[in-house]
Amino acid sequence: MPKKTPPTELVVDLRGRSFDTLDEFWDAIAGPLGLPEGFGRNPDALRDTLQAGGVSEVVDSYDVIVVHVDKRGIFASRDREMRALRTAFAGRRSQLLAHPLS
């Protein structure tokens, strides 16, 4: 029986940064996730990139994408935009972890 290889994981650690707007968050993840210039910068586009693939070679080359943020700024909010963003990470291939400030 062939050995199972552990899933590959890309970790993007953005703790220590405060995001006051979603644009700041999109700017911060664009490089590490290899998002193309014309990326939609909205939760639906991110969900498609993370779950369906075919948008970013970087994302597609990993089994799991994990993004760490501090629970402050926009990530302390429970508004509609933040719920949509959290939903974009809700698949089996991705996680958005908002850490409480200590």
N, C-alpha and C positions, 0 to 999 in steps of 0.2 A: 504494500500500500504506500503511495507517495506521501511524503511529509507535507503537512500543511504549513504554509509560511504565514507568519503573523502579518496582519494588515499594516500597510504603510500609512503613516499619519503625518500630515502637515500641521504644525502648531504655529499659529500666529498669535503672539502674546502682545497685546496692546495695553496691558495694565500699566498704570502710572500716567496715562494720558486721559484727559477729560475731553469728551466730544460734546460740543454744544449744539451741533447740527448734524444731520445725516450726511451732508456733503463732506464734512470732516471725516466721518467714518468711511465713506466711499473712497476718499483720497487715501486713507490709511491702509485699506485692504487691497486696493487696486494693484499695487506692485507685488506684494507677497503672493497674491492669488493669480497673478498673471492675467488680470482682466484687460481685454482689448480696449483700444481708444474709444470705440463706439458702444461700449457697455452701457446698458440702460439705466444704471444707478437707481434701481428700485427693487423692492423685495421680490417681485415676481421674476425679474431677470436674474437675480441672485439665486433664487430657488431653482430655476431652470439650469443655471450654471452648475450648482452644487449637486443636484439630483439627477438631471438628465445628461449632463456633460455636452461635449462638442463645442464649447465656447472658449475654454481656457485649457491649453496643454498642461499648465501647471496643475490645475485642479484635477484634470483627468489622469494625471500620473500618480495620484495618491488614492488610497481606498477611503480615507477619512480626513476631513478637514475640521480642525478645532480652533476656534477663535476665542481668546480670553480678553475680557474687558473688565474695568472696574464698574461697580454699580453706582455711577454718578453721571452727571450731565444727562444726556438723552437716555442713558441706560438705567437711570433711576425712575424714569417715567413708565407709566403703564397705559399710555395713550394708544390710539389706533395704529399710528405709524410704528411704534415699538412692538406692538403685538404682531403686526405684519412682518417686521424684520425677524422677530423670534421664530415665526412660522416658517420663514425661508430656510432656517437652519434645522427644522424639525425632522428631517429625513434620517435614514440610517447612516448616511455618508457624512453627516456634518453636525457640529454642535457649536452653540454660542453659549459660553459660560460667563455670566456676570458675577463677579466676586464682590462681596461686601467689603467696604473700606474698614480697615482696622485702626 
